[in-house]
Amino acid sequence: MSSTELPQTMKAQLLESPNALYTLASVPLPQPQDPHDILLRVTAASYCHTDAVVASGSVPGLPPVWPHINCHEFAGEVVMAGPAAAALGFASGVRLAVAGRGFHCCGVCDECAAGPDVERGDLHGDIPGVSAYCRASGTCGLTDPGGFAQYVVVDARQVNRIPEGLTDVEVAPLMCAGMTVFTALRKAAVRPGSVVGVVGAGGGLGHLAMQFAEKMGAKVVGVESADEPLRLAREVSPGATVVDARTTEAKEVGAEGQSRKGVDVVLVLPESQKAFDYAMSILRDRGTCMLVSFPAAGFHISALDIMLRHLNITSVLGGTFAATEEMLQFAAKHGVKAKFETFPLDKLNELVAKYNQGGGGKYVVDMAM
C-alpha cells in the first residue's frame, strides 16, 4: 500500500485521563519519522497487567501525555517501511510481532554498547548498538502510542517476524507475558530435571510459564488461590503438580525425590507479600527466587533466608530482542500458546472488565472481529 492509498485517520482507543474508561475515537494516522520506522497495521493487541498500571496513572512519567494509546504487546503487518527498515527486509505485508520496549534506542549508552554480558547472566543479549534495556529509548504503549489502534509506528530494530504455525492473535500475548517468563526461566538456568515453582500459575504470565517450564523438561509445581486460575493451570500443564494455596500450606509442598525438599527455582508473579512469602517457603536451600512482579510497596525479604538458607533473589523485566526471537521459535516448535478470549477493538472496556474479574489467562483485541 502506498502512502497515497493510506487513510488520513484511524480508529484508536484513547485513555483521556487516569482511571478513565477507554474512548474509541478517530485520530490522525501516525507518520513514520525515523529511517528505521515501520507503519504497522495492527492485527492483534493483547492486554497486560502493565496496561492497567499505566491506565491508573500510578507510575510517575507514564504516560508522558494524555490522551494515550495503550498496549505494548501486539502484532500486525507492514504497511510502509523507512529506508533502513526496508534494508532489513521488512517489505509491505510482512507479519511482525512487537514488544513495546526498545523504541528508538540511543545506540551509545552503556546498555546499547555492551552487547551480551555473560557475567551478568544475560546469555541472550543483542548486538552492540541496540538494546531492549536502553534507558533513553521509548516504549510503544507506555511512553509512545501502542497497539490499541488500527495503525502504529514501530522501530524495525524492536520487532520479530512471526513464525509459521502461530497466528497473529496467538503471538500477541507472547510479546510481553511469554517473553518475560521465558527469559526468567532461561536466566534461572532451568533444564531437564529442574523443579520449578510458579506462584500465580493460572494468570496471564503464569499459565505460559507452566508450559514453557514443562517443555524445557522441568518438573513443575503451580500455586494458585482462586478457582478459575487453578482450573486453567491444571488444563495447560496436566503433568504438573498444582496446589491450592488456600488449603495447602507451603511446608506441604515438596519436590518428590529430592534430597532437600523444595523447588530449585520459583517465579513470583502476583504483587502480593503473601505470595512472595509462600514462594520463599517452597524454595529449597540454595534455590533461586525469580521476581517478575513489582508492587509499589516492594517486598519484605528476610535477611535470615538470604544468610542461613543461601537463597538467591533476582529478577527480570522483559527480555532482549534475541531472547524474544528464541522464545517465539520455542513456542512455535513446542506448541506453547496462551489461553485467551478475544474482543473487537470497540469492546475494549468490556475486555478490561473481564480482566478485572481475575479469571486467569489472557485477553486479546482481534482487529478482524
HELIX and SHEET records of a PDB file:
HELIX    1   1 SER A    3  GLU A    5  5                                   3    
HELIX    2   2 HIS A   49  SER A   56  1                                   8    
HELIX    3   3 PRO A   83  ALA A   87  1                                   5    
HELIX    4   4 ASP A  110  ALA A  114  1                                   5    
HELIX    5   5 VAL A  118  ARG A  120  5                                   3    
HELIX    6   6 ALA A  156  GLN A  158  5                                   3    
HELIX    7   7 ASP A  168  VAL A  171  1                                   4    
HELIX    8   8 ALA A  172  MET A  175  5                                   4    
HELIX    9   9 ALA A  177  LYS A  187  1                                  11    
HELIX   10  10 GLY A  206  LYS A  215  1                                  10    
HELIX   11  11 ASP A  227  VAL A  236  1                                  10    
HELIX   12  12 ALA A  250  GLU A  252  5                                   3    
HELIX   13  13 GLN A  273  ILE A  282  1                                  10    
HELIX   14  14 ALA A  303  LEU A  308  1                                   6    
HELIX   15  15 PHE A  321  HIS A  334  1                                  14    
HELIX   16  16 LEU A  345  LYS A  347  5                                   3    
HELIX   17  17 LEU A  348  ASN A  356  1                                   9    
SHEET    1   A 2 THR A   9  LEU A  15  0                                        
SHEET    2   A 2 TYR A  22  PRO A  28 -1                                        
SHEET    1   B 5 TYR A 151  ASP A 155  0                                        
SHEET    2   B 5 ASP A  37  TYR A  47 -1                                        
SHEET    3   B 5 GLU A  73  ALA A  81 -1                                        
SHEET    4   B 5 ARG A  95  ALA A  99 -1                                        
SHEET    5   B 5 VAL A 159  ARG A 161 -1                                        
SHEET    1   C 4 TYR A 151  ASP A 155  0                                        
SHEET    2   C 4 ASP A  37  TYR A  47 -1                                        
SHEET    3   C 4 LYS A 362  ASP A 366 -1                                        
SHEET    4   C 4 PHE A 340  PHE A 343  1                                        
SHEET    1   D 2 ARG A 101  PHE A 103  0                                        
SHEET    2   D 2 GLY A 138  THR A 139 -1                                        
SHEET    1   E 6 THR A 241  ASP A 244  0                                        
SHEET    2   E 6 LYS A 219  GLU A 224  1                                        
SHEET    3   E 6 VAL A 195  VAL A 199  1                                        
SHEET    4   E 6 VAL A 263  VAL A 268  1                                        
SHEET    5   E 6 LEU A 283  LEU A 291  1                                        
SHEET    6   E 6 ASN A 312  SER A 315  1                                        
END                                                                             
